[in-house]
Amino acid sequence: MDTSTNPTTGPDPYAGTSQTSEGRVFTVTGQDWDELTASLADEVIGEERLVVNMGPQHPSTHGVLRLILELEGETVTEARCGIGYLHTGIEKNMEFRTWTQGVTFCTRMDYLSPFFNEVTYVLGTERLLDIEDDIPEKAQVMRVLLMELNRISSHLVAIATGGMEIGALTVMTIGFRERELVLDLFELITGLRMNHAFIRPGGVAQDLPPGALDEIRGFVALMRKRLPEYAALCNANPIFKARLEGVGHLDLEGCLALGITGPVLRSTGYPWDLRKTQPYCGYEDYEFDVQTWDTADSYGRFRVRLNEMHESLRLVEQCVDRLAGLEGAPVMIADKKIAWPSQLAIGSDGLGNSLDHIRHIMGESMEALIHHFKLVTEGFRVPAGQAYVPVESPRGELGAHVVSDGGTKPFRAHFRDPSFTNLQATSVMSEGGMVADVIVAIASVDPVMGGVDR
């Protein structure tokens, strides 16, 4: 079907031939399905096949996705994704910012798990700088702490929005209730609820504020009481299970063929988790179990995420215990040619740096002040080379391929985002099923379009 000519305004110079299948195209805008079929009853279509544009909308994707569905009755015979509605140009923008400023961009890609974006980029930068062994222990523990808290908050959104799409509104309300508690901890530690830019090359931006460990302990204790609510509402709920069991089936062979990772892969029973298989940030020193399921369907992915939140609480507890013994330890590398001078002290009005902090910077020496100025404005140089250090994000393998030409800015930064790769499974999971099951299948993949369209 050619959509390049509008019958009312004439040719559209910006519209080419659409990528839909041959035949008539019907855009369904929310009306009852019976109304659509009734309106077509008197028309001669020639065959019982519809091509329906679902979207662009948010079908449990945390971003704008368009689905092109070919239907026979209510059975999906073909499903394809249309992406690009949330494109931000983050990777290109990073080529025009210093290595430290790049964190401010990449944290905005997968906005439900920003700390993982920061960590994979920073780990690649640190590998190019050859300072991986010089990162302070406290900084590494804080990175693990923030990532595991972030894993909990991301899985809560996945379960909450997936439940909402199938009518389990209680799951949605309690999911966001718990996520707010995690975001409060993020705000306490970093000053922001999201888009933190807190993990920097060489360590982290600042030390933990007073009382943070007690707040985290209280959160862990509360979550141990509340997580079983999800199990009580969903695990053995016959309506919930009927909507998820056998829906979006994708076996191990299919996952490996498509490069799919994360809970989708682990729901096939394969225990692939980069925290165990290729440890980073000291994960080899923590005790936790890789969670798997054996059904390879949407229900299995739900159970994997639910169990992973329990494991993340275990990891958070271990981080808190370690941080309690690292009071006053450094959180940034000692090399002043790399260490970002951001150990800030806020003024009594809460609106800027304290005068004591400014006096400290201004009063050290003229050379120190000049170095501070050059490090902030120009940045440090990174030896020429390239690095790729993947991490296990809530959605699977997330990696940053960073390339340096020896300058103060990345020559290239490209991210292997799991949401982009995992969306390949949409057609395999949806075709042969019902229209209503398409949303369940996509929700079980848990794609975030900010990472897809980066």
DRENTOR-716757 format. One record per residue (C-alpha): y, x, z; residue in one letter. Coordinates in Angstrom, 1 decimal, decimal comma. Example, Ala and Ser with C-alpha at 12.3 -4.5 7.8 and 13.67 -1.06 7.14 Angstrom:
2
(rec (-4,5; 12,3; 7,8); a);
(rec (-1,1; 13,7; 7,1); s);
END
This chain:
454
(rec (0,0; 0,0; 0,0); m);
(rec (3,4; 1,5; -1,1); d);
(rec (6,1; 1,0; 1,5); t);
(rec (8,8; 3,1; -0,2); s);
(rec (10,7; 0,0; -1,5); t);
(rec (12,2; -2,6; 0,8); n);
(rec (12,6; -6,0; -0,9); p);
(rec (15,9; -6,6; 0,8); t);
(rec (17,6; -3,2; 0,6); t);
(rec (15,9; -1,5; -2,3); g);
(rec (14,3; 1,9; -2,4); p);
(rec (14,2; 3,7; 0,9); d);
(rec (14,8; 7,5; 0,3); p);
(rec (13,2; 8,4; 3,6); y);
(rec (10,0; 6,4; 3,3); a);
(rec (7,0; 7,7; 1,3); g);
(rec (3,7; 6,1; 0,6); t);
(rec (2,1; 4,9; 3,8); s);
(rec (-1,2; 6,5; 5,0); q);
(rec (-2,9; 3,2; 5,7); t);
(rec (-6,2; 2,2; 3,9); s);
(rec (-6,1; 0,2; 0,7); e);
(rec (-5,5; -3,5; 1,1); g);
(rec (-3,1; -5,8; 2,9); r);
(rec (-1,6; -4,5; 6,1); v);
(rec (-0,8; -6,8; 9,0); f);
(rec (1,4; -5,7; 11,9); t);
(rec (0,3; -7,5; 15,0); v);
(rec (3,2; -7,9; 17,5); t);
(rec (1,6; -9,5; 20,5); g);
(rec (0,8; -13,0; 19,3); q);
(rec (-2,5; -14,7; 20,0); d);
(rec (-5,3; -13,4; 17,7); w);
(rec (-6,2; -16,9; 16,8); d);
(rec (-2,7; -17,5; 15,5); e);
(rec (-3,0; -14,6; 13,1); l);
(rec (-6,4; -15,6; 11,7); t);
(rec (-5,3; -19,3; 11,4); a);
(rec (-2,2; -18,3; 9,4); s);
(rec (-4,5; -16,4; 7,0); l);
(rec (-7,1; -19,2; 6,7); a);
(rec (-5,5; -20,7; 3,6); d);
(rec (-4,9; -17,4; 1,8); e);
(rec (-7,4; -15,8; -0,5); v);
(rec (-7,8; -12,3; 1,0); i);
(rec (-11,0; -11,4; -0,9); g);
(rec (-12,7; -9,9; 2,1); e);
(rec (-12,8; -10,1; 5,8); e);
(rec (-11,1; -6,8; 6,5); r);
(rec (-7,8; -6,2; 8,2); l);
(rec (-5,8; -3,1; 8,6); v);
(rec (-3,7; -3,4; 11,8); v);
(rec (-0,9; -1,2; 13,1); n);
(rec (-1,3; -1,0; 16,8); m);
(rec (1,9; 0,6; 17,9); g);
(rec (3,9; 2,8; 18,0); p);
(rec (3,4; 1,9; 21,7); q);
(rec (2,0; 3,2; 25,0); h);
(rec (-1,7; 2,3; 25,1); p);
(rec (-2,4; 4,3; 28,3); s);
(rec (-1,2; 7,4; 26,6); t);
(rec (1,9; 8,2; 28,7); h);
(rec (3,9; 8,5; 25,5); g);
(rec (4,3; 6,9; 22,0); v);
(rec (1,2; 6,7; 19,9); l);
(rec (0,4; 4,7; 16,7); r);
(rec (-3,1; 3,6; 15,9); l);
(rec (-4,1; 2,5; 12,5); i);
(rec (-7,2; 0,2; 12,9); l);
(rec (-9,4; -1,2; 10,2); e);
(rec (-11,1; -4,3; 11,4); l);
(rec (-13,9; -6,6; 10,5); e);
(rec (-13,4; -9,6; 12,7); g);
(rec (-12,8; -7,9; 16,1); e);
(rec (-15,0; -4,9; 15,4); t);
(rec (-13,2; -1,6; 14,6); v);
(rec (-14,6; 0,0; 11,5); t);
(rec (-12,1; 2,8; 11,2); e);
(rec (-9,5; 4,1; 13,7); a);
(rec (-6,9; 6,8; 13,1); r);
(rec (-4,0; 8,2; 15,2); c);
(rec (-0,4; 8,5; 14,1); g);
(rec (1,4; 11,1; 16,2); i);
(rec (4,8; 12,8; 16,1); g);
(rec (7,0; 10,1; 17,7); y);
(rec (7,9; 12,2; 20,7); l);
(rec (8,5; 15,5; 19,0); h);
(rec (10,8; 17,8; 21,0); t);
(rec (10,7; 21,2; 19,3); g);
(rec (10,0; 22,9; 22,6); i);
(rec (8,0; 25,8; 21,1); e);
(rec (10,7; 26,7; 18,7); k);
(rec (13,4; 26,4; 21,3); n);
(rec (11,5; 28,9; 23,5); m);
(rec (12,1; 31,6; 20,8); e);
(rec (15,8; 31,4; 21,5); f);
(rec (15,6; 31,8; 25,3); r);
(rec (14,7; 34,6; 27,7); t);
(rec (11,2; 34,9; 29,0); w);
(rec (12,2; 33,4; 32,3); t);
(rec (14,2; 30,5; 30,7); q);
(rec (11,1; 29,6; 28,7); g);
(rec (9,5; 28,1; 31,8); v);
(rec (12,3; 25,5; 31,8); t);
(rec (11,2; 24,3; 28,4); f);
(rec (7,4; 24,4; 28,6); c);
(rec (7,3; 22,5; 32,0); t);
(rec (8,6; 19,5; 30,0); r);
(rec (5,6; 19,3; 27,6); m);
(rec (2,9; 17,6; 29,5); d);
(rec (5,2; 16,1; 32,0); y);
(rec (2,4; 14,7; 34,2); l);
(rec (1,1; 18,2; 34,9); s);
(rec (4,1; 20,5; 34,5); p);
(rec (2,9; 23,2; 36,8); f);
(rec (-0,1; 23,9; 34,5); f);
(rec (2,3; 24,4; 31,6); n);
(rec (4,3; 26,9; 33,6); e);
(rec (1,3; 28,8; 34,9); v);
(rec (-0,4; 29,4; 31,5); t);
(rec (2,9; 30,6; 30,0); y);
(rec (3,7; 32,8; 33,0); v);
(rec (0,2; 34,3; 33,1); l);
(rec (0,4; 35,3; 29,4); g);
(rec (3,8; 36,9; 30,1); t);
(rec (2,5; 38,8; 33,1); e);
(rec (-0,4; 40,1; 31,0); r);
(rec (2,0; 41,4; 28,4); l);
(rec (4,0; 43,0; 31,2); l);
(rec (0,8; 44,5; 32,7); d);
(rec (1,7; 43,3; 36,2); i);
(rec (-1,2; 40,9; 36,8); e);
(rec (-2,4; 42,9; 39,7); d);
(rec (1,1; 43,2; 41,2); d);
(rec (1,8; 39,5; 41,9); i);
(rec (2,1; 38,9; 45,6); p);
(rec (-0,8; 37,1; 47,3); e);
(rec (1,4; 34,4; 48,6); k);
(rec (2,8; 33,6; 45,2); a);
(rec (-0,8; 33,3; 43,8); q);
(rec (-1,8; 30,9; 46,7); v);
(rec (1,3; 28,8; 46,2); m);
(rec (0,5; 28,5; 42,5); r);
(rec (-3,0; 27,3; 43,3); v);
(rec (-1,6; 24,9; 45,9); l);
(rec (0,9; 23,4; 43,4); l);
(rec (-1,6; 23,1; 40,6); m);
(rec (-4,2; 21,3; 42,8); e);
(rec (-1,5; 18,9; 44,1); l);
(rec (-0,5; 18,4; 40,5); n);
(rec (-4,1; 17,7; 39,5); r);
(rec (-4,3; 14,9; 42,1); i);
(rec (-1,0; 13,3; 40,9); s);
(rec (-2,1; 13,5; 37,3); s);
(rec (-5,5; 12,0; 37,9); h);
(rec (-3,8; 9,2; 39,9); l);
(rec (-1,7; 8,3; 36,9); v);
(rec (-4,7; 8,4; 34,6); a);
(rec (-6,7; 6,0; 36,8); i);
(rec (-3,7; 3,8; 37,6); a);
(rec (-2,5; 3,3; 34,0); t);
(rec (-6,1; 2,9; 32,8); g);
(rec (-6,7; 0,3; 35,4); g);
(rec (-3,5; -1,5; 34,5); m);
(rec (-4,5; -1,7; 30,8); e);
(rec (-7,7; -3,7; 31,6); i);
(rec (-6,0; -5,9; 34,3); g);
(rec (-6,9; -4,0; 37,5); a);
(rec (-3,3; -4,1; 38,8); l);
(rec (-4,3; -3,2; 42,3); t);
(rec (-5,6; 0,1; 41,1); v);
(rec (-2,2; 0,7; 39,4); m);
(rec (-0,1; -0,2; 42,4); t);
(rec (-2,1; 2,0; 44,9); i);
(rec (-2,3; 4,8; 42,3); g);
(rec (1,4; 5,1; 42,0); f);
(rec (1,8; 4,6; 45,7); r);
(rec (-0,2; 7,8; 46,3); e);
(rec (1,5; 9,7; 43,5); r);
(rec (4,8; 9,1; 45,1); e);
(rec (3,5; 11,1; 48,1); l);
(rec (2,7; 14,0; 45,9); v);
(rec (6,0; 13,9; 44,2); l);
(rec (7,7; 14,0; 47,6); d);
(rec (5,8; 17,2; 48,3); l);
(rec (7,0; 18,7; 45,0); f);
(rec (10,5; 17,8; 45,9); e);
(rec (10,2; 19,3; 49,3); l);
(rec (8,8; 22,6; 47,9); i);
(rec (10,7; 23,0; 44,6); t);
(rec (13,7; 20,7; 44,9); g);
(rec (12,5; 18,5; 42,0); l);
(rec (10,0; 15,7; 41,4); r);
(rec (9,2; 17,0; 37,9); m);
(rec (10,3; 19,6; 35,3); n);
(rec (10,3; 22,2; 38,1); h);
(rec (10,6; 25,6; 36,3); a);
(rec (9,4; 26,9; 39,7); f);
(rec (6,6; 29,3; 38,6); i);
(rec (8,3; 32,4; 37,2); r);
(rec (7,1; 35,7; 35,7); p);
(rec (6,4; 37,8; 38,7); g);
(rec (5,8; 35,0; 41,3); g);
(rec (7,5; 31,8; 42,2); v);
(rec (11,1; 30,9; 42,6); a);
(rec (11,3; 30,5; 46,3); q);
(rec (9,3; 30,5; 49,5); d);
(rec (8,0; 27,4; 51,2); l);
(rec (10,7; 25,5; 53,2); p);
(rec (10,2; 25,1; 57,0); p);
(rec (7,7; 22,4; 57,9); g);
(rec (6,1; 22,2; 54,4); a);
(rec (2,6; 23,1; 55,6); l);
(rec (2,7; 20,3; 58,2); d);
(rec (3,7; 17,8; 55,5); e);
(rec (0,9; 19,0; 53,3); i);
(rec (-1,7; 18,7; 56,1); r);
(rec (-0,5; 15,2; 56,8); g);
(rec (-0,8; 14,3; 53,1); f);
(rec (-4,4; 15,6; 52,9); v);
(rec (-5,4; 13,6; 56,0); a);
(rec (-3,9; 10,4; 54,5); l);
(rec (-5,5; 10,9; 51,1); m);
(rec (-8,9; 11,4; 52,7); r);
(rec (-8,5; 7,8; 54,0); k);
(rec (-7,0; 6,3; 50,8); r);
(rec (-9,2; 7,8; 48,1); l);
(rec (-12,2; 5,7; 49,2); p);
(rec (-10,1; 2,6; 48,3); e);
(rec (-10,5; 3,5; 44,6); y);
(rec (-14,2; 3,7; 45,0); a);
(rec (-14,4; 0,4; 46,9); a);
(rec (-12,3; -1,3; 44,2); l);
(rec (-14,0; 0,2; 41,1); c);
(rec (-17,2; 2,1; 41,5); n);
(rec (-19,5; -0,9; 42,0); a);
(rec (-17,2; -3,6; 40,7); n);
(rec (-19,2; -5,5; 38,0); p);
(rec (-16,1; -6,5; 36,0); i);
(rec (-14,7; -2,9; 36,1); f);
(rec (-18,0; -1,4; 35,2); k);
(rec (-18,6; -3,9; 32,4); a);
(rec (-15,3; -2,8; 30,7); r);
(rec (-16,0; 0,9; 31,0); l);
(rec (-19,8; 1,5; 30,8); e);
(rec (-21,0; 2,4; 27,4); g);
(rec (-17,4; 2,3; 26,0); v);
(rec (-15,9; 5,4; 24,3); g);
(rec (-19,3; 7,1; 24,2); h);
(rec (-19,1; 10,8; 23,2); l);
(rec (-22,0; 13,1; 23,9); d);
(rec (-22,1; 16,9; 24,5); l);
(rec (-22,7; 17,7; 20,8); e);
(rec (-19,7; 15,7; 19,8); g);
(rec (-17,4; 17,3; 22,4); c);
(rec (-18,4; 20,8; 21,3); l);
(rec (-17,9; 19,9; 17,7); a);
(rec (-14,4; 18,7; 18,3); l);
(rec (-13,4; 21,3; 20,9); g);
(rec (-12,9; 18,7; 23,6); i);
(rec (-12,7; 19,9; 27,2); t);
(rec (-11,8; 18,6; 30,7); g);
(rec (-13,2; 15,4; 32,2); p);
(rec (-14,4; 14,1; 28,8); v);
(rec (-16,6; 17,2; 28,4); l);
(rec (-17,8; 17,1; 32,1); r);
(rec (-18,7; 13,5; 31,8); s);
(rec (-21,6; 14,6; 29,5); t);
(rec (-23,1; 16,6; 32,4); g);
(rec (-21,8; 20,0; 31,2); y);
(rec (-20,1; 21,8; 34,1); p);
(rec (-17,5; 23,7; 32,1); w);
(rec (-14,4; 24,4; 34,2); d);
(rec (-12,2; 27,4; 33,6); l);
(rec (-11,6; 27,8; 37,3); r);
(rec (-15,2; 28,8; 37,6); k);
(rec (-16,1; 30,2; 34,2); t);
(rec (-12,9; 32,3; 33,6); q);
(rec (-11,1; 32,4; 37,0); p);
(rec (-7,4; 33,0; 37,2); y);
(rec (-4,8; 33,0; 40,1); c);
(rec (-7,6; 34,0; 42,5); g);
(rec (-9,7; 30,8; 42,0); y);
(rec (-12,9; 32,9; 42,5); e);
(rec (-12,0; 33,2; 46,2); d);
(rec (-12,0; 29,5; 46,8); y);
(rec (-14,8; 27,2; 47,6); e);
(rec (-15,1; 24,1; 45,4); f);
(rec (-17,6; 22,3; 43,2); d);
(rec (-17,3; 21,5; 39,5); v);
(rec (-17,7; 17,7; 39,2); q);
(rec (-19,8; 16,2; 36,4); t);
(rec (-21,3; 12,9; 35,4); w);
(rec (-24,2; 12,1; 33,0); d);
(rec (-23,1; 8,9; 31,1); t);
(rec (-20,7; 10,4; 28,5); a);
(rec (-18,6; 7,3; 28,6); d);
(rec (-15,4; 5,9; 30,0); s);
(rec (-16,9; 5,1; 33,3); y);
(rec (-18,2; 8,7; 33,7); g);
(rec (-14,7; 10,1; 33,0); r);
(rec (-13,3; 7,8; 35,7); f);
(rec (-15,9; 9,0; 38,2); r);
(rec (-15,3; 12,6; 37,3); v);
(rec (-11,5; 12,3; 37,9); r);
(rec (-12,1; 10,4; 41,2); l);
(rec (-14,5; 13,2; 42,4); n);
(rec (-12,1; 15,9; 41,3); e);
(rec (-9,4; 14,6; 43,5); m);
(rec (-11,7; 15,1; 46,5); h);
(rec (-12,3; 18,7; 45,4); e);
(rec (-8,6; 19,3; 44,9); s);
(rec (-8,0; 18,2; 48,5); l);
(rec (-10,6; 20,8; 49,6); r);
(rec (-8,6; 23,5; 47,6); l);
(rec (-5,3; 22,3; 49,0); v);
(rec (-6,6; 22,7; 52,6); e);
(rec (-7,8; 26,2; 51,9); q);
(rec (-4,4; 27,1; 50,4); c);
(rec (-2,6; 25,8; 53,5); v);
(rec (-4,9; 27,8; 55,8); d);
(rec (-4,1; 31,0; 53,8); r);
(rec (-0,4; 30,3; 53,7); l);
(rec (-0,3; 29,8; 57,4); a);
(rec (-1,3; 33,5; 57,7); g);
(rec (1,3; 34,7; 55,1); l);
(rec (4,4; 33,7; 57,0); e);
(rec (7,3; 35,8; 55,7); g);
(rec (5,3; 37,5; 52,9); a);
(rec (7,0; 38,1; 49,6); p);
(rec (6,7; 35,5; 46,8); v);
(rec (8,1; 37,6; 44,0); m);
(rec (7,1; 40,9; 42,5); i);
(rec (8,8; 44,0; 44,1); a);
(rec (9,9; 45,4; 40,7); d);
(rec (13,6; 44,6; 40,5); k);
(rec (13,7; 45,0; 36,8); k);
(rec (11,5; 41,9; 36,5); i);
(rec (12,0; 39,9; 39,7); a);
(rec (14,3; 37,0; 39,1); w);
(rec (17,0; 37,1; 41,9); p);
(rec (16,5; 33,5; 43,0); s);
(rec (15,9; 33,6; 46,7); q);
(rec (18,7; 31,2; 47,2); l);
(rec (20,3; 30,0; 50,4); a);
(rec (22,0; 26,6; 50,1); i);
(rec (25,4; 26,0; 51,6); g);
(rec (26,0; 23,6; 54,5); s);
(rec (27,2; 20,9; 52,0); d);
(rec (24,0; 21,1; 50,1); g);
(rec (25,9; 21,5; 46,8); l);
(rec (25,6; 25,2; 46,1); g);
(rec (24,9; 28,7; 47,3); n);
(rec (25,9; 29,6; 50,8); s);
(rec (28,8; 32,0; 51,3); l);
(rec (26,4; 34,4; 53,1); d);
(rec (24,2; 34,5; 50,1); h);
(rec (27,1; 35,2; 47,8); i);
(rec (28,4; 37,9; 50,1); r);
(rec (25,0; 39,5; 50,1); h);
(rec (24,9; 39,7; 46,3); i);
(rec (28,5; 40,8; 46,0); m);
(rec (28,3; 43,3; 48,8); g);
(rec (25,2; 45,3; 47,9); e);
(rec (26,8; 47,6; 45,3); s);
(rec (28,5; 47,4; 41,9); m);
(rec (25,3; 48,6; 40,2); e);
(rec (23,2; 45,9; 41,9); a);
(rec (25,7; 43,2; 40,9); l);
(rec (25,7; 44,5; 37,2); i);
(rec (21,9; 44,5; 37,2); h);
(rec (21,8; 41,0; 38,7); h);
(rec (24,2; 39,8; 35,9); f);
(rec (22,2; 41,5; 33,1); k);
(rec (18,9; 40,2; 34,4); l);
(rec (20,1; 36,6; 34,5); v);
(rec (22,0; 36,6; 31,2); t);
(rec (20,0; 38,9; 29,0); e);
(rec (16,6; 38,9; 30,7); g);
(rec (13,9; 41,6; 30,9); f);
(rec (12,1; 43,2; 27,9); r);
(rec (8,4; 42,5; 27,4); v);
(rec (6,3; 45,1; 25,6); p);
(rec (5,2; 44,2; 22,1); a);
(rec (1,9; 42,4; 21,9); g);
(rec (0,2; 39,0; 22,3); q);
(rec (-1,7; 37,3; 25,0); a);
(rec (-3,6; 34,1; 25,6); y);
(rec (-4,6; 33,0; 29,1); v);
(rec (-6,0; 29,5; 29,4); p);
(rec (-6,1; 27,4; 32,5); v);
(rec (-8,0; 24,2; 33,5); e);
(rec (-5,4; 21,5; 33,4); s);
(rec (-6,2; 17,9; 34,4); p);
(rec (-7,0; 17,1; 30,7); r);
(rec (-8,9; 20,3; 29,8); g);
(rec (-8,2; 23,7; 28,5); e);
(rec (-4,5; 24,4; 28,3); l);
(rec (-3,4; 27,8; 27,0); g);
(rec (-0,3; 29,5; 25,9); a);
(rec (-0,4; 32,1; 23,0); h);
(rec (2,7; 34,2; 23,7); v);
(rec (3,8; 36,9; 21,2); v);
(rec (6,4; 39,6; 22,0); s);
(rec (8,2; 41,9; 19,6); d);
(rec (9,4; 44,0; 22,5); g);
(rec (12,6; 42,0; 23,0); g);
(rec (14,0; 39,8; 25,8); t);
(rec (12,8; 36,6; 24,1); k);
(rec (9,4; 35,4; 23,0); p);
(rec (8,8; 36,1; 19,3); f);
(rec (6,4; 33,1; 19,3); r);
(rec (5,0; 30,8; 22,0); a);
(rec (2,4; 28,3; 20,9); h);
(rec (0,4; 26,0; 23,3); f);
(rec (-3,2; 24,8; 22,9); r);
(rec (-2,6; 21,5; 24,6); d);
(rec (-5,8; 19,5; 25,5); p);
(rec (-4,2; 16,1; 24,8); s);
(rec (-3,7; 17,1; 21,1); f);
(rec (-7,3; 18,4; 20,7); t);
(rec (-8,9; 15,5; 22,7); n);
(rec (-7,1; 12,9; 20,6); l);
(rec (-9,5; 13,8; 17,7); q);
(rec (-12,1; 11,8; 19,6); a);
(rec (-10,2; 8,5; 19,1); t);
(rec (-12,1; 7,5; 15,9); s);
(rec (-15,5; 8,6; 17,2); v);
(rec (-15,1; 6,7; 20,4); m);
(rec (-13,5; 3,5; 18,9); s);
(rec (-15,3; 2,9; 15,6); e);
(rec (-18,1; 0,4; 16,0); g);
(rec (-16,6; -1,1; 19,1); g);
(rec (-14,3; -4,0; 19,8); m);
(rec (-10,5; -4,0; 19,6); v);
(rec (-10,3; -4,5; 23,3); a);
(rec (-12,3; -1,4; 23,9); d);
(rec (-9,9; 0,9; 21,9); v);
(rec (-7,5; 0,9; 24,8); i);
(rec (-10,3; 1,7; 27,3); v);
(rec (-11,5; 4,6; 25,1); a);
(rec (-8,0; 6,1; 24,8); i);
(rec (-7,3; 5,7; 28,5); a);
(rec (-10,5; 7,6; 29,3); s);
(rec (-9,2; 10,6; 27,3); v);
(rec (-5,9; 10,4; 29,2); d);
(rec (-3,7; 11,9; 26,5); p);
(rec (0,0; 12,8; 27,3); v);
(rec (2,0; 12,6; 24,1); m);
(rec (4,6; 15,1; 25,4); g);
(rec (1,9; 17,7; 25,0); g);
(rec (0,7; 16,4; 21,7); v);
(rec (4,1; 16,3; 20,0); d);
(rec (5,6; 19,5; 21,6); r);
END
